[in-house]
Amino acid sequence: MAMRSAVWSWCETLQRTIGNRLGQALAYDGIGQTMRALDRIPEAIDFHTTAARILRDLDQPWNLAQPLAHLAAAHADNDQPEPAHQHRTEALTLLDDFTDPRAAALRQRLQELTAG
């Protein structure tokens, strides 16, 4: 896992260097997923939050829905049900405009978590 984190970190640095804000946000989201897998939840929350902030600035609703879902999961892992619910709800709202299979699968998973 440490290698995966190092690779994501390198990707984020590279994307920032070349000015690719979308790539940078996706790298931050990936680092957040790695931190969550390492059970470093506060760091995961920070990385997912940064990714979401960048994607909001870029007006990227599909790309924003994914880190919001990851952020919700990290908050749930951190025993913070309110922000988890808030991020899931926001992601579901963003997914309303997308009908592709990936969006449908993410929507279903989020709806199950929200209903549960």
Secondary structure, DSSP 8 states (H G I E B T S, - for coil): -HHHHHHHHHHHHHHHHHT-HHHHHHHHHHHHHHHHHTT-HHHHHHHHHHHHHHHHHTT-HHHHHHHHHHHHHHHHHTT-HHHHHHHHHHHHHHHTT--SHHHHHHHHHHHHHHH-
